[in-house]
């Protein structure tokens, strides 16, 4: 397994790589790629594969919700130190994009079963403690709280109340478009609060009767979305709300009936794995929870992926920019969740290189679904910026040069590009040289020396 999402040959023509991996508006007809389940513990991989088969959906429709549910189960008890001052907690927002009747609701319900059991166990414990508290002699203080795992209420007061006693919460919405419409109908501040909530930043009470200050709220979101409604969630001002989601864009194809009585989900094993993640021993310190750090091998794998990701971001169409900028945070959160699943009894241990490479393979699978989903917005080739479309055009122009062993002088390059702003061209050429995508040399033309460029060989 390698931590590099692209090969050296692909690095020489990154614009072509983006083109090949950004489908057109017929993406919904393409076969659904299989989620890389082998990166999860065998108990989890088997569980997700069996329930995907039983509910007749692709593995992505069970794996993506599972990661979000696990992130909520871990909650504020763990955070990953990505770098100095940069920490990520395991909140994931997941949208299953497919047509009605394909199986979103059954897939989510089946995936949720062990987490429902954890939620019920917490409720039973709370009811027992509450009954004992009610008969405690006066004065009665320290009313027991319900460490709930799920909620369906999306209003900010409801969330703050639920989070007051919860280490981590998952908001379930059968249709995410309804969640967005409700935000827009209210005061207009809810959407901004959700943008902050995704980062697990401190949630401050907005009313006198609101819940107390919440220093590290962790809220995952799981729901479905009709393909036709996908663009409507993305406002014209592009505030980054849609870009915070992980997408599973599933083709509208129902598989044949496949009933295998020998394949039975192992609920007991799943509960044995997940229970410790809901009750991680508390760490003492200013910041609640345990801080997970990298091993040197994991840090190297992260750095290599990050460099390749920057290369892809530089030449990606503008429509992908916001989604790509969120991918490092998604990788860190997925890595933390995968680390906890492989180490449920020692989640505070350092995150290893193998775990980081597993997470990288998953986040590269996320990239595939980002590209499939973006085709729905219909802006793949219509928006431009000097740092994405121009960079792609420079690479295409240099890659198409056949004379003079592929070398193209600066003046000829500018002419072929339609004479864009030279400052923009200089900035992009410097970046491509630094990343070793192109190379340069001085050539003689008409008795004068000139700077020439070509794709690095």
N, C-alpha and C positions, 0 to 999 in steps of 0.2 A: 504494500500500500504506500502511496506517495502523497506528500502534503502539497504537491504542486498541481493546481487545477488545470494548467495548460502546459503543453510541451514546448521545448525550445523553438521548434519549427513554427508553432502557432504564435509564439511571441514575436516572430519576425513579421507577421501580418495580422496584427490584433484586430484591425478593422474587419478583415475577412472572417475572423473568428466570431466577432459580434454578429455579423450578418448571418452566419450559419446557425447561430444559436438564438436568434430572435425570429420567431415564426411570424407568418402573416396572419390575417384575420381568419384563416381556416384552421388555426391551431386547435380549435375544439374538436376537430375531426382526427387529429393525430393520436396514435396509441398512447395510453397513459404510461409514463415511465414508472418502474417499480421502485419503491422506497428502499434504500440500502439497509435493510433490517439487520444485517450481520454486524452492524456497528453497535447494536444494543445487546445487553446480556441475553443469553439463550432463552431464559424464562420469558423475557419480554418479547423477544423476536417471535417465539412460538405462539404466544398469546395473540399478538397483533396479526400474525399470518392466519391463524385459525379463525378469528372473528371476522377478518376481512373476507375469507372464503365463505363463511356462513352468512354474512350479510350481503355477499355478492358485490363487493366494491373493491377498487384498487387499494393496495396497502397504504397509500398516502392518506386515504380518508380515515384510517385508524391511527396511523403513526403520528401525524401532525397533532390531532387532539390529545393523544397520549402524552406527548412532550409538554403541551400546555398544562394538562392536568397535573403532571409530575412537578412542573415548575411552581404551580400554586401549592402543591403539597409541601414542597421544600420551603417556599415562602421567604420570609425575611431571615430565616435561620442560617442561610449561607449567602456569601457574596464572593465573586471572583475578582481578584486584583489583577486587572489587565496591565496596568502600568501605574506609575506614581500619580496619585490623584484620580485615577480612572478605575472605578469598580462597577461591576454589573451584577444585578440580582436576577433570578430566573423567571421573570415575567415574560410570557409569550402570548401574542395575539394571533389567532388562527382563523382564517376564513376558508371554508370549503366552497369552491365556486363550481356549481354544476346545475343542471336543470332539475326542475321538480320531478320527483319520482325515481331518481337515480339511487337514493339510499342514504342521504346525508344524516337524517334523524336516526334511523336504525344503527348506522355505523357509530355515531357519537354515543348513543345510549349503550351499545355493547362495549365500547372502549371504556366508558365511564363506570362500569360495574364495580371494579375493586375500589375505586375512589368513592362511589356511593356508599360502599360498606364502611369505609373510614369515616365518612360524614355521619353515617348513622351511629357508629360507635361513639363519636364525639357527642352527638345529641343525647344518646342514652346516658353517658357519663355526666353530662351537664344536668339532665333531669334528676339524676340521683343526687348530685351535689346541691342542686337547688332545693330539693325536698328537705335535705338535711339542714340547709341554711335557714329555711323558713321556720324550723322549730328550735333554732338556736336562741338561747335567752338574750334578751335585749342587753346592750344595743347590738343590732345586727349590722355588721360592716363587711366589706369585701364580698359583695354579691358575686357568685361564680358566673363566669362568662362562657359563652358557647363558641368554641373554636371551630366555626363552620368553615367548610371547604367550598361550598357552592352558594350562589345566589342568582336570582333572575331579575332582581330589581336594579336598574341602572342609574337611578337618580343619585346625585352626589350625597345628599343627607343619608340615604339608605346605605350607600357604600361605606361612608365614614362610620356609621353605626355598626355595620357588620365587621369592619376591619378593626374596631376598637378591641375586640377579643379574639381576633383571628390572626394566626401567623402567616396565612396566605389564603387568597380567595380566587375563585374562578367564576367569572360572569358568563352565564349560558344564555345565548340568544338564538332562537331557531332561525330568525332572519335578521342579519346585521343591518340591513337597510333601515329597518324600523328603529334601531338604536340611534342611527345617525339622524333620522328625521325628528325623533324626540328631542335630541340635543338642540337642533335648530329651532324647535318650537319654544323651548324654554328660554331662559334669560340670555342665552348666547355665550355664557361663561362655561357651560358644561364641557364643550368641546375643548376649550383651553385647559380645563382641569384634567381631562383625559390625556391630553398631550403630555402634561406633567406627570400624570400617574404612570404612564408607560416607562418612564425613567426611574420609578420608585423614589422620586424626590419627596421631601416632607410635605404632607398634606395638611394644610392649615384650615381650621374651621372657618366657615364663611358666615355662620349665623350664631347668635348667642346660645341657641339650644343644640348646636351641632356637637358631634362627638369630639373628644379631646384631641389634642395634637398627635398626629401619627408620623413618627420620624422616618420609617422605611416601609411604606405600604407596597405590597406585592400583589398585583391583580392581573391574572391571565384572562383572556377573552376567547371563547370558542363559539362559532356560529356558522351558519350557511349564508350563501349569497347567490342570487340569480345572476347569470352572466350579463344580462341586459342592464342590471342595476349597478354593476361594478364601476362604470365611469362616473355615476352620479354621486358616489361617496367622495370622490376627489373634487374638492372645490376648485374654482378657477384660480384662487390665490395660492393653491397648493401649499397648505399649511403643514403637510407632513403626516396627516392622520392616516391616510391610506398606506403610506410608505412604512408604517410601523407594523403592518400585518405580515404574517407568513401565509402564502397562498398554496392551496392544493387545487389546481385547475383540472377538473376531471371531465373527460369527454362524455357526451351524453349517450353512452352505449351500455345497455344492460347485458351482463354476461348470462349464459345459460344456467339453469338450476343445477346446483351441485351440492347434494346432501351426503355428507360423510359422517355417519354416526360414530366412527372410530376417533374422529378429531374432536376432542372435548377441551374447552378452555380450562386451564388449571388455575382456578380462582384462589385456592389456598396458597399456592406458591407465590402468586402475585401479591397477596396480602402480606406474606412473610417478607417480601422484598420492600414493599412500600411503607409498612407501618413504621419502621425506624426513621424514615425520611420525614414523617409528620411529628416526630418527637426527638429531634436532634438535641443532644445536651447543650444547654446554653453556655455561651462564652462570656466571661466577665470582662468588661471594658466599656469604653465610651460608646462604641458602635455595637448595637445588638447583633448577635449571631457570630458565626465563625467566618474568618477570611481565608479563602483558599488561594494558594499561590501556585506558580508554575515550577516545574522542574526545568533545568536548562534545555533538555530535549524538546519539551513542550514550547518553550519560548522560541527556539529556533524554528519549529514548525509553524508557529504563529507568524513570525517575522517573514518567512518565505511566502506563506499564503498572502500576507498583507501586501507585500511588494507586487505580487502577481495581480492582486485585486486592484491596486492603484493603476497598474498598466491597463487593465480592462476598463476601469472607470474613465481613464483619460480619453479613450477613443469611443466610448459608448454613446449612443444617441442621448440627447438631453432628457428624453422621457424616462430613461433609466437612472438618471443621476441621483434622485432622492432615494430610490430603492437601494442602489448600490451603497450610498453613504450610511445606510442603516445596517448593512450586512456585517460589518465588524462587531457591532453590538449583538446582533443575532448569533454570530459565531461564538462569542464569549458566553452568552446565556445557554446556548445549546451545549457547549463544552461543559459548563457547570452542571447541567442536568445529566448529561451522559456520565460525567465523573461520579455523581451521587448514585446513579443507578448501578454502576459497577462497584461502588464502595459504600453500600448502604449502612454498614456498621462503622465506617471510618470516613465519613464525608469530609472531614477537615484536613485530610491528608493532601499532600501536594498533587496537582494535576499533572499527569504524565504525558510524554510525547505520544504514546499509543492512543490515549484518550483524545488528545488534541487532533490527531490525524483522523480518528473516527468522526469527530465533530466537523472537521473540514469536509469530509466526504458528504456528510449530511447537508452542510450549508451550501455546497456546490449543487446538490440536488434541489435545494431551495432556489438557487439561481435559475435552474431550468424552469421552475414553476413561475418565477417572476416574469421570465420572458414569455411564457405561454399566456399569462394573464394580461400582460401589457398589450398584447395584440387586440384585446377587447376595447382598449381606449382609442385606438385608431390614430395615434399620433407618432408612430414609430419613425416615419421618415419626413415629417412635416415641420418639426421644431428644430431649431439650430442654435448653436452658441459658438463663440470663437474657440472654445476649449474642448469641444466634443466633436461636432460635425466637421470643423476645420481640421482638427487633428486626424480624423478618419480620412478626409480628402487628401491630406498630405501623404499619408501612408499609401493610399490607393494610387496616387499619382507617381510616387517613387517606385512602388511595386510594379507599375505598368511600363516603366522606362526600359526600353530594349536597346537603344543605341548607347555607344560608349561604355559598354560593360555595366549598364544600369546606372551610371553616374548622371545626375541632372544638376546643372548649374543653378545657383540661387535665382538668377534673373529668369531663366526658363521655368523654374518651379513657380515663381510668382506669377508669370504670364499664364501658365497652365491653370493656376488656381483662380484666375480672374482678378489678380492684383488686390488681394485683401489687405487689411491693415498690417503693415510690416511689423509693428510691435507685437501683435498677436502671433504672427508667424514666428518671430524670433523666440518668443516665450515657449511655444510648442516645440520648435526645433531643439531648443536647449533641453527641454524635458525628455524628448525622444533620444537625444544623444546621451543624457545621463542614465537613462534606462537601457542603453545599448540596443535600442530598436533600430536605429539608423547609424551610419558612420559618415564621416566627412573627410575631405582632402582638398588641397589647392590644385587647380588645373589651369592650363594655359589655353586661352581663347582669344583669337584675333590679336595676338601679340601682347595680351594682358593676362594677368593672373586672376582667377575667380574661385570662389568657394563652391564646391559641388557636394551633393549628398546622394546617398543610395541606401536601400534597405541593407542592414548589416548581414554579412554572410559568414 
